[in-house]
Every structure is written in C-alpha cells, then in structure tokens.
Amino acid sequence: MPVTMKDVAKKAGVSIKTVSRVINDQGEISEDTRLKIMTIIDELGYRPNKLARGLLTGKTYTVGVIIPDITDPFFPDLILGAEQAARDRQFNVFLCNANREPNLELHYANILKDRQVDGLLLAGSRLQPEGLKNVVNNHKVVILSQYAIAGATVFSMNDYDASYAVGSYLYDLGHRKIAYLNGGWSGSSEHRLDGFIQSLIDRGLAREEVPVAQVLPTSHEVGFQRTVELLELHPEITAIACYNDILAIAALQGATAVGRHVPDDIAIVGYDDIPEATRITPALTTVHYDRKQIGSDMMNKLLDMVEDKSGEDMQISIEGYLLERQSCIAKDSFLGGE
C-alpha cells in the first residue's frame, strides 16, 4: 500500500497537521521537527499528493521556462541551474523553445497561462518592451533582458561594462587596429558594441577607426564569411572583438582561412564563455558569466514571488569578467602608442 501522511505523522510522533505544514512550508515549525519529518518522508518514500496540495495552497507547483533557441550553447547551463533550483523547492518545469520567434514566445506564454503554471521565467527574451509588458500582466515572471520593465523583476547582464573591459584589454595589449563583429539580439548588441567603442574612444581612437561588421543572422557560417571579408578589406587589423563566442570561434577560423595566425598576428576575444571556448585551439579569451548560477538565481527569485516571499519589481545586474586564455597576446610593435 502507498505510504500516507498519516504513516509519516505516526513515525515522527507528530500530528498530521504538522506534517502538512512541513510539506507545504506553512506555519511556525522548529528546524529540528522539520528535519525529522523530512528525513522520515525520505525513509518511507512518501510522495505528497500534488493535486491535494494544490487545492490546499492554490498552486500547481509548476513553472514555465521559455528560451529563444535550444541550440544556442549559452542556454543549457542556465536551464540546468533553473531546473535544479525548482526541483530543490519541489516545483516542476515546463521548457519551451521559441526558435527565436517573438510571436512563438507569446504563444507559449499563453499556453502556459492556460496550464495554470505558478510563474514564468523568460531567459534571453526576444520580445520588445510592449510584448514583455503583456507577459508581465498575465504571469508572475522573471525575465533575462536588457529592457527595464515596470512591475517586473528583470535580470540584466552588465554588457556595457564587460565590453568596455574588452576594449581596454586589447588596447593595453598594444592593439590599435581593432575590429568588432556585432550580433543581432537588439536587447544586448547595442550595449556590448557601445561599451567596446567607448573604451577605445576614451583611449584616443576615433569611432571611424574601428571597423564594425554586422553578422545577421548571428551564426557561425555568417560570422566566418564576415571575418574573411573584413580581413580582406582591412588587412591592417590585429584584433577582433566579438559579440559572442559563436562569432569569436567563427572569426578565429575565418582568420586562419586567410592566412592569419591566432594569436601571433591577430587576437580574438569572445563573450559568454560557452563550453566550446575551451575546446578550440587556441582556447578563447572571453567574457565569463556563471550561467548556471544565473539560472538558479532567476528561478529562486521567481519561486520567492510565487510563495509571496519577495516583490515583483526589481532590476538585478549580473556582472561578467574577462577571462584570459590563449587567443590574445601583446603586440610589441604597438606598445607605447603610435
């Protein structure tokens, strides 16, 4: 026969009501009693009735996670962190892939509303502010975006400062002929490009001295082609900073294709520190973000909102840092300025 809440209460020497409070995280229960009951639950293999629990608490103990592209290597670690945080708090996750289509993102948000999920996590949303407001009006939601949305909890990567550090780093290595491969997500590409360009302007370069190649769509294939075109048009370039690691890997391979050796005569810097950044040769200097921690923090914030432990209106900045590997070296011929 299946183990019941009554069995747990009997073995713990407490009331069924006390066991219910522990399971549903309600009321004042001492830490010793809570740990004792949770241990017995594990020993007996008791599984709470989620339907009954939902009727009691008004929750379904499910949340939705919508990502823009399941093939993008930025997202797996973020999803793992979010899913683990949800599981630790006894919530289940519906995962939806929006295929970089904002309308599909809204479609999934509506479906998840019909499924009565308790909250929604939008990771790297491609929606514009108006679309995000629509989601905020219908869900308890946490968003990874560069847009500030009134009434929403938004996590934002500090792209401007991190990219500013990239430009400063390359300049300090002695590079003066520096190009930039820009990506296509309007939520972050402007901040990354602006921070990078401003760092070089602050060090005496003119904006027009920095070639920028737009990579649309933001893919390895297009990034490779843009790199080849860029280096054929500007053979004087000694460094390329990239919107993300996918483009940086494409740039490294594109540079090699036109006879440039990384890092001896051209430096490459990426952004995001995806797993492939350490699997190529030379390993990629890049901006590191702890994506698993980002996912965990976002999910815990969402579940705090679901459980009425925090408000729904805050802006949370995520800091990245430059991680030096082997794809950049100093250019002695440029040291000390020109």
Buried (B, 14 or more C-beta within 10 A) or exposed (E): EEBBBEBBBEBBEBEBEBBBBBBBEEEEBEEEBBEBBBEBBEEBEBEBEBEEBBEEBEBBBBBBBBBBBEEBBBBBBBBBBBBBBBEEBBBBBBBBBBEBBBEBBBBBBEEBBEEEBBBBBBBBBBBEBEBBBBBBEBBBBBBBBBBEBEEBBBBBBBBBBBBBBBBBBBBEBBBBBBBBBBBBBEBBBBBBBBBBBBBBBEBEBEEEEBBBBBBEEBBBEBBBBBBBEBBEEEEEBBBBBBBBBBBBBBBBBBBEEBEBEBBEEBBBBBBBBBEBBEEBEBBBBBBBBBBBBBBBBBBBBBBBBBBEEBEBEEEBEBEBEBBEBBBBBEBEEBEEEE
